Amino acid sequence: MDLACLDAEALSDYGKLCGWTLAKAHARSGDRRSIAAQVENSKAFTKHMLNQALTHADLAEDGHAELKKAIGEGMIQVSDVDVTPFIGPGLMRVGGCGHAAAPC
């Protein structure tokens, strides 16, 4: 699927569908009893979810730094196309200024 062809509403729907599919896949891949035990202990579950979120945030920051470095070294071409209509005004942008992967 060419995501560039989707309007904002269709892209949002696509993202929800991907999230739902990923959640179902993860739910089926684990030990149901172990997962249920973690969820029943709300403090342990909350701590686990926080640790997961922090780990993924670190990975996202590392990936963004690598992207900026690759752009700076000319390994990745950037576009000056305004992507705001596609991602909305309140969402984080890769470069921070509304241009696709622009090193602002």
N, C-alpha and C positions, 0 to 999 in steps of 0.2 A: 504494500500500500504506500502510495506517495503522500506523505503527511503534508507536504507543501500545498497539496490540492484541497485540504480541508479548511473550512471556515472555522471561526472560534468555537461555535457550538458543537460542530462535528468533532473537532479536536478534543474538546472537553469530554464528550461522550466516549471517544476512543480511549482517552486516558482512564476513564472510569472502568471501561471494559477490561483494559489491560490490568488495572489494579485488582479487579475482582478475580480475573483469571489467575493472576499471580498468588493472591490470597488462597484461592482454592487449591492450587498446586502445593503451596507450602503446608496447608492444613492436611493434605493427604500424604505428605512426605515424612511427617514426624510420628513419634510415638504418642498416640492420643492420650494415653493414661498420664504420661509425663507432662504433656501440655496442660491437661486438665488440672493436674496437681499444682502446677505453677500458677495458673489462672486463679485457682481457689485461694491461694495464699497471695492476697492482693499486694502486700508490701514487697514480696519477692518478685512478683510479676512486674510491678511498677519499676523496681530497681533494674530488672532485666531489660525492660523496654527502654529505660533511660540509657543504659549502657549501649544498647544496640543503636539508638538514635545518635548518641555521641560518636560512636565508631563510624557510622555512615556519614555524619557531618564532617568528620576528619577526612574521610575518603573523598568526599565531594570537594573539600577545600584543596586537598592534594591534587585532585584531577584538574581543578580550575587553575591552579598554579602551573601545572604541566601544560595546559592549553595556552595560557598566556605566554609561557616560555617558547612554545612551538610557534606561536604567532610572531613573537619578537624575533625569532631566528629565521622567519620566512618559510618555515616548514608547512604552515597552513595559511592558505589565502583567506582573507576576510572580505565580507561584503558590507557595503554601506546601506543596504536595504533596511528600511525601518520596519522592524518586526512587531512593533507595538500593537497593530491591529490583530495580530495572531495570538499574542500571549497576554494581552490586557495591560493596562497601565500600572496595576499594583503588584505585578509579579516580578521576581528577580530576573534580571537579564544577565547574560554571560559577561558582557563588558560593562554593564552598569548604566549604559546610556541609551539603550533601545536599538542599538545596531547589532546585527548578528555577529557575535564573537569579536566585536571591536575592542581593542585594548584602550579603554578610555582613561 
